[in-house]
Each structure stands twice: as C-alpha cells, then as structure tokens.
Amino acid sequence: MYTTEPLSHLAGQYLDFLHESAPGAAASDGVHTHDDRLEDLSRAAIETQGHELGGFARRLDRISTRSLTAEEQLERRMLADDIRGRIFELEEVRPWERDPQFYAALLSTTLARQALFDFAPVEERARRVVSKLRQTPRFIEAAQTNVEDPPGIFIKTGAETLDGVVTFIERDLPRAFRQLADLHLLGDLADAATEATDAIRRYTTHLRDTQAPHSRATFRLGRERFEGRLRHQDGVAVSAERLLAIAEGELVRAQGQFREVAARIDPTADATAVWSGVKAQHPAAGDLVKTVRTQLDDLRAFVERHAIVTVPDAEPIIVASTPDFYRWTAASVWSPGPFELKSLPSYYCVTDAHPSWSAERAEQHLRDLNVASLWSVSVHEAYPGHFLRSCHQRGIERIVRKSTLFAPVSFVEGWAHYCEQMMVEEGFAKDNDHIELGQTAEVLLRLARMVVGIRLHTEDMSVEQGVRFFRDEAHLDEGHARREAARGTFDPAYVLSAAGRLMLRKLRADLQAREGSSFSLKSFHDRLLGHGSVPIWLHRTLLLGDTGDELLD
C-alpha cells in the first residue's frame, strides 16, 4: 500500500537519524547538534539501529515511484541502496563485532575534528571534548564486549591505532586547547583525558596479552559478503571474477607503460632500477610539509589556466603533519562538512619520517614519498582531487546529494585517482618523465590493491603472498608492500579507487563520443562535481540517460 509521504520528508528524517546515530559522521557533515556525544555501540543500540533502518526501508518502499519526478526516482534508488548497505554492514559484515580498528577510527576522528576545526569558541569545543572523553570508558567497554575473537592482524592494527589515540589525547589535545584560559575547564579536560587514556590502555593490554595469543579468526569477508558490500554500498553489481579480470588486464597495460616511461629516462637500465633512482630524489626528513606547500600554487594555477574544472572561492588549504593516530596513511585531506555554517580551512596532512625512527626506516618511508610521486599525491588530495571536490560539494542544495554520508568510495577515491592521470594527460609537467613515471607508479599501486584486495577476501591469498605481489608487480619496497597487504585485510574498499577511476574514464569517453566536438573537459568535470558525491551509476544516468556498463571490459 502506497503512501503520500514526500520523498524529501523521508530523506530529511533519515539524514537526521544518521546524524544522531553517528555523531562523528554528523560533525564530518558539518552538523554539530551531537558534538558532545560519542556513538553508542552497545549491542542493544546496534540492534535498535538495525530496526530503525528497517523501518526507513519499509517507508521508502511505500512511496510510489509514480508520484515522484524523474530526479526523485533516482534519489529514491540511491536512498534505498544506502539503507540496504547499512543494514548489510551491520548484520553481515559486522565490523563492530570483528575489528578493534572500527572503534579506534571512530574515536580518533571524532576527537581530531573538534581539535582541528574552529566549529565553535574554544571553550565550547573543550566542553564537547571533555564530554566525549568522559564517555570513552563506556565506548571502550562496548568494544571489549563486542569484539570477542578478532583476527590477529586486526588486533595489531587496532592496538597500534589506539596507541596513537593515546598520544593524540595526551600531547595534541593540550596543544589544540592551549588558548583556553578557564582553569576549571582545563582541570576537567586533564581529568577526563586521564580517564579516557587509562581505559584505552587497559583495552590495548587486553588485545595484546589476552586476545592476540588465542586469535584464530579469519580476516576474509568471503565472496558473498565482498560482492554484497560493492553492490549495496557503491552500486557496483559486478562479480569478483570480472573485477579481478579487469584489474589484471589493466595491470598488464600499466606495467607496459611503466617500462616505456622508464626506458625514456634510462634505456640502459631495467624499469625497477630506474624507479629506484627516481625514488632516491625525495625531501629530507622534516621537509615534507614545506615541499608539499610549494606544489599547491602550481597545481591550482595549472587547473585554472588549462580550464580543467572550476575552482570555487574557498578558505585556504593548510598543509600540516599527520597526527600520530592517522600515520598509517601517507597523506589525507580533512575538509569542513558541506552543511558547515561558517567558512573554515581544510587541512592537508602528510606523514613525514618520525623522529624516533632509525635512519634506514626514515629513508625507506621518504623514498615512497619521493618528489615525482608527491606531485600525484598532491593532485589526489588537493587540486583537483579531494579538496576541490569538497569545495563543489558545499555548493549543492539537494540534501541527498549534499551529505557526505551518502558518498560512495568508488566516486570519492575514484575521482581523486582519476585526476592524477588526467592532469598528466592534459599536459601537467609536460616532458617530465620522472613525474609521469611517478604517476604511473600510482596507477600500478591502485591496480595491485584491486587484485590483492579481491584475492585476499574472495580467494585464499595470504598476507605474505600479497606482500610479494605488491613488491613484484607494483615495484614497492618491502616495508611499503607489507603495509599495503595488511591494509587490504581491514580496508577491502581500497579496491574501489582503481575501479572508480576506470568507471569515470569510461563515462568521460562515452559522453565525449555522444557530444563530439561540443564536448568540453571543464564542462564534464563541473557537471560531474555539480551532481555531488553520488554513485557512478547515478552520474551516468544524469549525463547519458542510462547507466549502461560502468566498467571497461
């Protein structure tokens, strides 16, 4: 039986529910109504959340498509996919029951956003952080209760991230609130920090001393859950076999291009030796932030001069060192949410060598952030990648497309990765073979992630086999290869960066074939970002009228 409920009414209530259920995600969206709360991840709360999601699914089913505009019909499908995806994640993937990293990531990002962004006066933000820290023991108790038998590699990663959270609370939070003059509030902050870090340390001890020695669980999702995640969360209804075949074919092509570019640099050496020499040209330890800062002006100027995409007026992007809890990433951008009421800067965080590292470890880390690769990293994170996409996102009006909570990984990461190749093709650093080799190396890395991620979760590839694959097929050093293989166990969505790039390139080619001489790259990019961070099937429908085949054969 159909109802007359407007889709916009249901969408608004659904988004309010998501914000209330996930206060950290709400802050990322620019909504601060729940900034004094942590997520309730007790089993009772998780069960209630599942029931609520089911209720929204039933309400959506009762809205007749005949009562909707063509645009609303597409958004209805998008909402239905999102609801099903969240139910699937809660009930089938169950990260809240399998992975300590799930809790560590939520806690770290919710605290970091309050410290990084000037959402409110410092006193108000400090009170919110005190409240979150007071709730941390309960939050950690839920983790210990729920996660009874995590895989060993999840224990290692989760414990390391929680160690970083402790460092952040003890070192970085006091720095973030150094302007605070209220002695009573400073005392509350110190007391709450002690309560929180004591609880976290007890849990990491439990993970390492009690759970790690007896861990027998597998990290693998299995074929059905892996494919279900792609289908429900990104609208990619493709079998693992086909995805793997696509990835392997693209990898062979990219390896050929890598050898070709390397031969232009030095025709007397093999590609691995050439790449090793290029990687030796990297910033000195401590100079990474300064090096990246010098890149951004050049990238923005190129984007504007070559009519790549519109650059909206926005607050500047600040380059800074990565907080300890997030050092498993080489680089990341933290932008204010699209619903933010005040203008705020974004932060581009890069991970320099740590002062405590040996010279050998620091050298290995910096080789992976060599000058040639850094240009692609900055394209990916800033211009015209994540930062510029977030600037366009803030200008969107329809809430289903404006909210970051509906943004699929395949588009968000696919866009940023697509930009790396597109900028080189459009002439950035023309005739600089080192930069082209660095960009091609990034393609190899993402395609290797696609192959390894699929095989880790749907076949019987071991982490050690994954390490060898990254090393042999994507030219990664041992340490980098090991980090990438480990990441694939707890972040299977990293296969979607390469898949998203391929889907966007196919969309562009299909649109260009249709529009012919009237096709404009800038118009394509502006239209694409003007739709919001929505699934690529929706971009195809809006631009071409039908979804067609989203991937290359």
C-alpha positions in Angstrom: 0.0 0.0 0.0 1.5 3.3 -1.1 1.6 6.5 1.0 1.7 10.2 0.1 4.8 10.9 2.2 7.0 13.3 0.2 10.5 11.8 -0.5 12.1 15.0 0.7 10.4 14.5 4.1 11.7 10.9 4.5 15.1 11.9 3.3 15.4 14.7 5.8 14.3 12.4 8.7 16.6 9.7 7.5 19.6 12.0 7.5 18.7 13.3 10.9 18.6 9.7 12.2 22.1 9.1 10.7 23.5 12.2 12.3 22.0 11.3 15.7 23.3 7.7 15.4 26.8 8.7 14.3 27.8 12.0 16.0 31.3 11.8 14.5 29.9 11.4 11.0 27.5 14.3 11.7 30.4 16.6 12.5 32.1 15.5 9.3 29.0 16.5 7.5 29.1 20.0 9.2 26.3 19.3 11.6 27.2 19.9 15.3 24.0 19.2 17.2 25.6 16.0 18.6 29.1 17.1 19.1 29.1 16.4 22.8 28.4 12.7 22.2 30.2 9.5 21.2 28.5 6.7 19.3 26.5 4.3 21.4 27.9 0.9 20.2 26.3 -1.3 22.8 24.6 -4.4 21.4 21.2 -3.0 22.4 21.9 0.2 20.5 23.2 -1.7 17.4 20.0 -3.8 17.4 17.9 -0.7 17.7 19.7 0.9 14.8 19.0 -2.1 12.7 15.3 -1.9 13.5 15.2 1.8 12.7 16.9 1.2 9.3 14.4 -1.5 8.5 11.6 1.0 9.3 13.1 3.6 6.9 13.3 0.8 4.2 9.6 0.0 4.6 8.6 3.6 4.5 10.6 4.1 1.3 9.0 1.1 -0.3 5.6 2.6 0.3 6.4 5.7 -1.7 5.2 5.1 -5.2 7.6 6.0 -8.0 4.7 7.3 -10.0 4.4 10.2 -7.5 8.0 11.2 -8.0 9.8 13.4 -10.5 12.5 11.7 -12.6 15.2 13.2 -10.4 13.4 12.0 -7.2 13.1 8.5 -8.6 16.9 8.3 -9.0 17.3 9.7 -5.4 14.8 7.1 -4.2 17.0 4.3 -5.6 20.1 5.9 -4.1 18.4 6.1 -0.6 17.2 2.5 -0.9 20.8 1.4 -1.7 22.2 3.3 1.2 19.7 1.9 3.7 20.3 -1.7 2.4 24.1 -1.1 2.5 23.9 0.0 6.2 21.8 -3.0 7.1 24.2 -5.3 5.3 27.2 -3.8 7.1 25.6 -4.1 10.5 24.2 -7.6 10.0 26.5 -9.3 7.5 29.9 -7.6 7.6 29.7 -6.8 11.3 32.8 -4.7 11.8 31.6 -3.8 15.3 32.0 -7.4 16.2 35.2 -8.2 14.3 37.5 -5.3 14.3 39.0 -3.1 17.2 40.2 -0.7 14.4 36.5 0.1 13.9 36.3 1.7 17.3 39.8 3.2 17.2 39.0 5.0 13.9 35.7 6.4 15.2 37.2 7.7 18.4 40.3 9.2 16.8 38.4 11.1 14.0 35.7 12.5 16.3 38.3 13.9 18.7 40.5 15.2 15.9 37.7 17.1 14.2 37.0 19.0 17.4 40.7 19.9 17.8 41.3 20.7 14.1 38.3 22.8 13.2 37.1 26.0 14.8 33.5 25.0 14.7 32.7 27.0 17.9 34.5 29.1 20.5 37.4 27.2 22.1 35.6 26.9 25.5 32.6 25.2 23.9 34.7 22.8 21.9 36.7 22.0 25.0 33.5 21.1 26.9 32.4 18.9 24.0 35.8 17.1 24.1 35.5 16.7 27.9 32.1 15.1 27.3 33.5 12.7 24.7 36.4 11.8 26.8 34.1 11.1 29.8 32.1 8.7 27.5 35.3 7.0 26.3 35.4 4.3 29.0 31.9 3.2 28.1 32.8 3.3 24.4 35.9 1.1 25.1 33.8 -1.2 27.2 31.5 -1.8 24.3 34.5 -2.6 22.1 35.8 -5.2 24.6 32.3 -6.7 25.0 31.5 -6.9 21.3 34.8 -7.8 19.7 35.3 -11.3 21.2 37.5 -13.0 18.7 39.2 -10.6 16.2 41.7 -11.7 13.6 45.3 -11.3 14.7 46.1 -8.7 12.1 43.1 -6.6 13.2 44.4 -6.8 16.8 47.8 -5.5 15.7 46.4 -2.6 13.6 43.7 -1.7 16.2 46.1 -1.6 19.1 48.6 0.5 17.1 45.9 3.0 16.2 44.7 3.1 19.8 48.3 3.8 20.9 48.1 6.8 18.5 44.9 7.9 20.0 46.5 7.9 23.5 49.4 10.1 22.1 46.9 12.4 20.5 44.9 12.8 23.7 48.0 13.4 25.9 50.1 15.5 23.5 48.0 17.1 20.7 44.7 17.9 22.6 46.5 20.1 25.1 48.2 21.9 22.2 44.9 22.4 20.4 43.3 24.0 23.5 46.4 26.0 24.6 44.4 29.2 24.3 41.9 28.0 26.9 42.0 30.3 30.0 39.3 28.7 32.1 41.3 26.8 34.8 38.3 24.8 35.9 37.7 23.6 32.4 41.4 22.9 31.9 41.2 20.7 35.0 38.2 18.9 33.7 40.0 18.3 30.4 43.0 16.8 32.2 40.9 14.6 34.4 38.7 13.3 31.5 41.8 12.7 29.4 43.3 10.5 32.2 40.1 8.5 32.5 40.0 8.0 28.7 43.6 7.0 28.3 43.5 4.7 31.2 40.5 2.9 29.6 42.2 2.7 26.2 45.5 1.4 27.7 43.6 -1.3 29.6 41.9 -2.4 26.3 45.2 -2.4 24.3 46.7 -4.6 27.0 43.7 -6.9 26.8 44.1 -7.1 23.0 47.8 -7.8 23.0 48.0 -10.0 26.1 44.7 -11.8 26.2 43.2 -11.9 22.7 46.2 -12.0 20.4 47.7 -15.3 21.7 44.4 -17.1 21.1 43.2 -15.4 17.9 42.0 -17.9 15.3 39.5 -15.8 13.3 39.9 -15.0 9.7 40.1 -11.5 8.2 38.4 -12.7 5.0 35.0 -11.4 4.1 34.3 -14.2 1.6 32.9 -13.8 -1.9 29.3 -13.2 -0.9 30.0 -10.5 1.6 32.7 -8.9 -0.5 30.4 -8.7 -3.6 27.5 -7.6 -1.3 29.5 -4.7 0.0 30.3 -3.5 -3.5 26.7 -3.9 -4.6 25.0 -2.3 -1.6 27.4 0.5 -0.7 28.7 1.6 -4.2 26.1 0.3 -6.6 28.7 -1.9 -8.3 26.9 -5.1 -9.3 29.9 -6.8 -10.7 31.2 -10.3 -9.8 34.6 -10.6 -8.1 35.8 -12.7 -11.0 35.0 -10.0 -13.5 36.6 -7.3 -11.3 39.7 -9.4 -10.9 39.9 -10.0 -14.7 39.6 -6.2 -15.4 42.2 -5.4 -12.7 44.7 -8.0 -14.0 44.3 -6.8 -17.6 44.7 -3.1 -16.6 47.8 -4.0 -14.5 49.5 -5.6 -17.5 48.8 -2.5 -19.6 50.1 -0.2 -16.8 53.2 -2.2 -16.4 53.9 -1.8 -20.1 53.5 1.9 -19.8 55.7 2.0 -16.7 58.5 0.2 -18.7 58.1 2.6 -21.6 58.4 5.7 -19.5 61.3 4.2 -17.5 63.1 3.5 -20.8 62.8 7.2 -21.8 64.7 8.1 -18.6 67.4 5.5 -19.0 67.2 3.0 -21.9 70.2 1.0 -20.5 68.6 0.0 -17.2 65.5 -2.0 -16.3 62.4 -0.3 -15.0 62.9 -1.4 -11.4 66.4 0.2 -11.3 65.2 3.4 -13.0 62.3 3.7 -10.5 64.8 3.1 -7.6 66.8 6.0 -8.8 63.8 8.3 -9.1 62.7 7.4 -5.6 66.1 8.4 -4.2 65.1 12.0 -5.1 62.9 12.8 -2.0 62.5 15.6 0.6 64.8 15.4 3.6 63.3 14.3 6.9 61.4 17.2 8.3 61.0 19.0 4.9 57.9 17.1 3.6 55.4 19.7 4.7 57.4 22.5 3.2 57.9 20.6 -0.1 54.1 19.9 -0.4 53.2 23.6 0.3 55.3 24.7 -2.7 53.3 22.3 -5.0 49.8 23.6 -4.3 50.1 27.0 -6.0 51.5 25.4 -9.2 48.7 22.8 -9.2 45.9 25.4 -8.7 47.4 27.7 -11.4 47.5 24.8 -13.9 43.9 23.8 -13.2 42.7 27.4 -13.8 45.0 28.1 -16.7 44.1 24.9 -18.6 40.4 25.0 -17.8 40.3 21.7 -16.0 37.5 22.4 -13.6 36.0 25.5 -11.9 37.9 26.4 -8.7 35.2 27.8 -6.3 36.1 30.5 -3.8 37.1 28.8 -0.5 39.2 29.1 2.6 42.8 28.1 2.1 44.1 24.6 2.5 46.6 24.3 5.3 49.4 21.7 4.9 50.4 20.0 8.2 52.0 16.9 9.6 49.7 13.9 10.1 48.5 13.2 13.7 50.0 10.1 15.2 46.8 8.1 15.2 46.5 8.5 11.4 50.1 7.8 10.5 49.0 4.6 8.7 48.2 6.9 5.8 50.8 8.7 3.7 48.6 11.7 3.2 45.0 12.8 3.8 42.8 15.8 3.5 40.4 16.9 6.3 37.7 19.3 5.0 34.8 21.0 6.8 31.5 19.4 6.1 29.1 20.6 3.3 26.5 21.7 5.9 29.0 23.9 7.8 27.6 27.3 8.5 30.9 29.2 8.8 33.8 29.3 6.5 36.7 27.1 7.7 40.0 26.0 6.2 40.8 22.4 5.1 43.9 20.5 6.3 46.2 18.5 4.0 48.1 16.2 6.3 51.3 14.5 5.1 53.2 11.9 7.1 56.9 12.7 7.5 59.5 10.4 8.9 59.1 10.2 12.7 62.0 11.5 14.8 62.1 8.2 16.7 62.7 6.1 13.6 66.1 4.7 12.5 67.8 6.3 9.6 67.1 3.2 7.5 63.3 3.3 8.3 63.1 7.0 7.6 64.9 6.6 4.3 62.5 3.8 3.2 59.5 5.9 4.2 60.7 9.0 2.3 61.5 7.0 -0.8 57.8 6.2 -1.0 57.1 10.0 -0.9 59.7 10.9 -3.5 59.3 14.2 -5.4 57.9 12.5 -8.5 55.2 10.7 -6.6 54.4 13.7 -4.4 53.0 15.6 -7.3 50.4 12.9 -7.9 49.7 12.7 -4.2 49.0 16.5 -4.1 46.8 16.2 -7.2 44.9 13.4 -5.5 44.5 15.2 -2.1 44.2 18.8 -3.2 44.0 20.1 -6.8 41.8 19.0 -8.4 41.2 15.9 -6.1 39.6 15.6 -2.7 39.9 19.3 -1.6 38.4 20.7 -4.8 35.6 18.1 -4.8 34.7 19.0 -1.3 34.5 22.7 -2.3 32.0 21.8 -5.0 30.1 19.6 -2.6 29.3 22.6 -0.3 27.5 24.4 -3.2 24.9 21.6 -3.7 21.4 22.2 -2.5 19.6 18.8 -2.5 20.4 17.1 0.8 20.6 13.6 -0.6 23.5 14.7 -2.9 25.0 17.2 -0.5 25.6 15.0 2.5 29.0 13.2 2.7 27.2 10.3 4.5 25.9 9.0 1.1 29.2 9.4 -0.7 30.5 6.1 -2.2 34.1 5.2 -2.0 34.2 4.4 -5.8 33.4 8.0 -6.6 35.2 9.8 -3.8 38.5 7.9 -4.3 37.9 7.2 -7.9 37.7 10.9 -8.7 40.9 11.7 -6.8 42.8 8.9 -8.5 41.3 9.7 -11.9 42.6 13.3 -11.5 46.2 12.0 -11.2 46.2 10.5 -14.7 44.0 13.2 -16.2 46.4 16.0 -15.2 49.4 14.4 -16.8 47.4 13.7 -19.9 46.3 17.4 -20.0 50.0 18.4 -20.0 50.9 18.9 -16.4 54.7 18.7 -16.1 54.9 18.1 -19.8 58.1 16.3 -20.9 59.0 15.5 -17.3 59.4 11.7 -17.5 60.1 11.5 -13.7 56.6 12.8 -12.8 54.9 10.7 -15.4 56.7 7.6 -14.0 55.6 8.6 -10.5 52.0 8.9 -11.7 52.2 5.6 -13.5 53.5 4.0 -10.3 50.4 5.3 -8.5 48.3 3.5 -11.1 50.2 0.3 -10.5 49.7 0.6 -6.8 45.9 1.1 -7.1 45.6 -1.8 -9.5 47.7 -4.0 -7.3 45.4 -3.1 -4.4 42.4 -4.1 -6.6 44.0 -7.5 -7.3 45.2 -8.2 -3.8 42.0 -6.9 -2.1 39.8 -9.2 -4.2 42.1 -12.2 -3.8 42.6 -11.7 0.0 38.8 -11.7 0.6 37.4 -14.0 -2.1 40.2 -16.5 -2.6 42.9 -17.9 -0.4 45.7 -15.4 -1.0 47.7 -14.9 2.2 49.0 -11.6 3.5 52.6 -12.8 2.7 51.5 -13.5 -0.9 50.0 -10.1 -1.0 53.3 -8.6 0.1 55.2 -10.4 -2.7 52.5 -9.3 -5.2 52.9 -5.6 -4.3 56.7 -5.9 -4.3 57.0 -7.8 -7.6 54.1 -6.3 -9.6 54.0 -2.7 -8.4 57.7 -2.1 -7.6 57.1 -1.4 -3.8 59.8 -1.7 -1.2 59.3 -4.4 1.4 58.0 -2.2 4.1 55.5 -0.4 1.9 54.4 -3.7 0.4 53.8 -5.1 3.8 51.7 -2.1 4.9 49.6 -2.3 1.7 48.9 -6.0 2.1 48.0 -5.5 5.8 45.6 -2.7 4.9 43.8 -4.9 2.4 42.6 -7.1 5.3 40.8 -4.4 7.2 40.0 -1.9 4.4 38.7 -4.0 1.5 37.1 -0.9 0.0 40.6 0.1 -1.2 39.9 -1.9 -4.3 37.4 0.8 -5.4 39.9 3.5 -6.1 41.1 1.8 -9.3 37.6 0.7 -10.1 36.3 4.2 -9.7 39.0 5.7 -12.0 38.1 3.1 -14.7 34.4 3.9 -14.4 35.0 7.6 -14.6 37.3 7.3 -17.7 34.6 5.2 -19.4 31.9 7.7 -18.5 34.0 10.5 -20.0 34.7 8.5 -23.1 31.1 7.6 -23.6 30.0 11.2 -23.1 32.6 12.6 -25.4 31.5 10.1 -28.1 28.0 11.4 -27.8 28.8 15.1 -27.6 31.5 15.1 -30.2 33.1 18.4 -30.9 30.9 20.2 -28.4 32.4 18.1 -25.5 34.4 20.2 -23.0 36.6 18.7 -20.3 35.8 21.5 -17.9 32.1 21.2 -18.5 32.3 17.5 -17.9 34.1 17.9 -14.6 31.8 20.8 -13.5 28.7 18.8 -14.3 30.1 15.7 -12.6 31.0 17.6 -9.3 27.8 19.5 -9.5 25.9 16.3 -9.1 27.6 15.7 -5.7 29.5 12.7 -4.5 26.9 10.2 -5.7 27.3 6.6 -7.1 28.7 6.5 -10.6 25.6 4.8 -11.9 23.7 8.0 -11.0 26.3 10.2 -12.7 25.9 8.1 -15.8 22.1 8.3 -15.7 22.2 12.1 -15.2 24.8 12.6 -18.0 23.8 9.9 -20.5 20.2 9.0 -19.7 21.0 5.3 -18.8 23.6 3.5 -16.6 25.0 1.3 -19.4 28.0 -0.7 -18.5 30.0 1.2 -15.9 33.3 -0.7 -16.3 35.7 -1.4 -19.0 35.8 -4.9 -20.4 
